[in-house]
Amino acid sequence: MRNFSQPGRSPVYAENGMVATSHPLASAAALDMLKSGGNAVDAAVCASAVLAVVEPHMTGIGGDCFAIVSEPDGTLHGFNGSGRSAAGAELDRYRGQGWTEIPETSPHAITVPGAIDAWEQLLSRSGRKGLDAALFQAINYARNGFFVAPRVAHDIAALTGKLQQNEAAAAVYLKSGAAYALGDRILSPALAETLEAIAAKGARAFYEGEIAADISASIQALGGVLGEADLAAHRGFFTDPVSTSYQGHDIFELPPNGQGIAALVILNILTAQRRIADPMSAERLHKQIEAAKLGYGVRDAFISDPVAMSVSMSDLIDPAYGQKLSERINTTSVLDKPAPHVPNADTVYLSVVDRDGMACSFINSLFDGFGTGILTEKTGIMLQSRGRCFSLEEGHPNAVGPSKLPLHTIIPGMVLKDGKPSISFGVMGGQYQACGHAHVLQNMLVYGFDPQAALDFPRAFWDEAGNLELEDGWSPQIDEILLQKGHNVVRSGKAIGGGQIIAIDQERGLLIGGSDPRKDGLAIGY
């Protein structure tokens, strides 16, 4: 139990349903959906749609979506809602530009947005309501406006220069060329009309016809090659989650092209390590970061569009492989790990559990803040920069190519205990997410933290220069110990990622929710 004499949040306890999102308006909308007879999938899509309006820098209908749905009996359905590169995306085209990576604001960074198709397919398989009901509140906020929340105001201010590069984006998300301030109202009338068309006609209204034509024209006017045929060909797909065992629980992630198996590799490595009693110790942090370096090395070498992978996924998540990797960790020195080939990014993660015990772990993203910063002028769609996750290294399994799925950072997580859903969770923050999954699960399953405490706990991750960046919550005394081990420790004052967790107490019929204080959101139940 937390110290009530210090600032903080308590976990939320409820019986009939629980929602945890990164924005209060999305949490309220999802709770309304549950109370009106919708289930966890209906509420998750509803919340994601609202977030696409009120956290426009973090997510949008021009981005991608992944989900894991757990039935009350523990049957799992995974969904991969990532989009492919253009049919005309050729490695030589980009290497010929002299690029080492695809630039953030380039039209070549745009892959087919997979979110809308994902929402419709998830609702069709598992929901009780349709897209029209799920999009209703998002349409209202886009049409009539929403007030800018604190974290949103902070982030948009930092992205002003990017928005100024695109006239259509600046017209919607800047006020006379400057960032909207806390409490200002933002309206997105063109996005409202697009959402209304999708609500009335379904997902194909996004991928074919006038909306698709506007997306294609906006991209090609800037020199990109993604076109209407690429959009029309898109279909996301259901997939079986993969798992490993950790602390008596089964941890499930989606298979590649996402980085979820990197989280499983990290957990396998930590399983092979001796338990550290103090969660705030330099020793615990050192081992976790070293395990993450190894897991990310596996990710960067092997994970890609599954048809291009040269190594078996089952071999990578084999506990014996984790044991072998674990032997490389030294308690007194550090492993070398180059910085991730693309920087951290922006995402929303949300979790919903309904009164019947269905759980939905759900994530949606534009990748970078406001994606590419390219907004479709007629339809108001901010287009993602997910193509930046491709490698431009010739012969690499994740090298960009025609109609190919890129390595994906966004990963939903699900935990089963004795075959029943136990924890629906996720951590935002681009590259950090696989490390974040291992971090919060270790907090809960090793150190006994509740969902809110697991999210509140300080984090650490390396930056592009290879520095170990520590959040302010770590004791100053550990810096010198980590420096002696070889970590280049920095204190930047930045928050690392975000997250939501709902734990399911099967014996008591109890839901316990937590929402990351690094965002504006909340967990709420009834």
C-alpha positions, 0 to 999 in steps of 0.5 A: 500500500502506498504512503498516503503522506506523499503525493501519488495515486491509489489504484482503482478498484471496481467490479463491473468494468475497468478502463485505463487510458492516457486521457480523461475524455477517452476513459470517460467515453470508454466507460460510457460504452461499457455502461451502455451495453458495449463490451471491452472491444467496443470500449477500446475502439471507442477510446482509441477513436477519441484519443485520435482526436484529443491526443493528435500528436500521439495517435490518429486514424493515419496510424497503425493498431495492434491488439490482444483480446482475451475471452473470459476463459483465457482464449486469446485473439491477437490482431496485427493492424500494421500497414505495408510500404508502397508497392513502389518502395525500393531500397535503391531509391532511398539509398540513392538519396544518401540516407542512412535512415528515412527522414521523419517528415519525408512522404517516404516514411508513410506506410499504409495506415492500418488502424481503421481496418483493425478497428472494424475487424476487431468489432466485427469479430468480438464487439457488440456494436458497430463503427458508428457507435464506436466513433460517435464521441470522437466525431463530437470532439472533432466537430465541436472541439476539445480543451488541450490537456497539460501533457498534450499542451507540453508536447504540442509546444515541442512539435511546433516547428514540425507542424509549421512545415506543413500548411494543412497541419499548421492550420489545424494544430497551431494558432496563428503559427504558435502552439495551442496553450493549456485549456485552448480549444482545438477543432478538427472539422475535416477529420470529423467529416472523415470519421462520419463517412467511416461511421456511415460506410465502414472501413472501406470508405477509408481505403477506397474512394474519396478519402483514399484519393486524398491520402494518395494525392497528398503523399504524391504531391510531396514526391511519395509513391504510396498510392490508392492501389496500396490503400485498397490492398490493405487488410490487417489480420488476426494472429496467435499471440506467443508466450513465455513463462515468468514468475508462474505466469504466462506472458503473451505478446504478438509475433513479429513484425512487432518487437513483442518477442524482444520483451519475452527475450528480456524476461527469459534473460531475467528469469535466468538471473539471480533475484535482487531483493531491492527494486531501487538498487543499482544492481537491479537496474544494472541487470535489467538494462543489460538484459534489455541490451541483449534483447534489443540486440536480438530485435535489431538483428532478426525481427522484421516482416515475418516472411523476411525473417531468417531465424525461427521466432520459437528459437528466439523465445526459447528459455534456453536461448535466454539462459545462454544470453544471460551468461553474457551479463557481468555484474561489474561491467557493461555490455556494448549496445549501439543506440536504436536506429530510430529515436523514441516515438509517440503512441497511445496504449489503453486497456479495458476489462468488461463485466464478463471478464473479456480483456482488451489490450490495445495500442495505436500510434503515429510513431513520431509526434504527429507522425510525418507532420503531413496532414491531408488537407481535405480529409484532416488525416495526420499520416504516420512515419512508421516507414522510418522503422525500416533499415536501409542496410542492404541484405538486412531482413528489415530492409525497406522493400515493396509492400513490406511490413516494417519492424514495429515498436508498438506492442500490447501485452497480456498475462494469464495465470492458470489459464485465465486472464490476469493482467492486461497491460502495455507501456508506451514510448517507442523503442522503450516499450519492450524494456518497459514491458519487462520493467512493469512485470518485474515490478508486479510479479517479483516485487509485488507492486499493484498496477499503479505502483508498478507504473509510478516506479522510476524508469531508465533507458539509454538515449541515442548517444548511448547514455543511460538516462535515469528518471528523477525518482531513482536515488542519487546514490545509485549514480556513482555505482552505475558509473563504476560499472561503466554506465554513462549516467545522465539525469535529463528530467524527462519522463520515459514513456507511459502505460496502463495496467488492469489486473484481474483478481479471478478469486474475488471477481475484482478489477484493479486499474492503474494509469501512468502519471506521465500522461494526462489519463486515468483508470476508472471503473464501476 
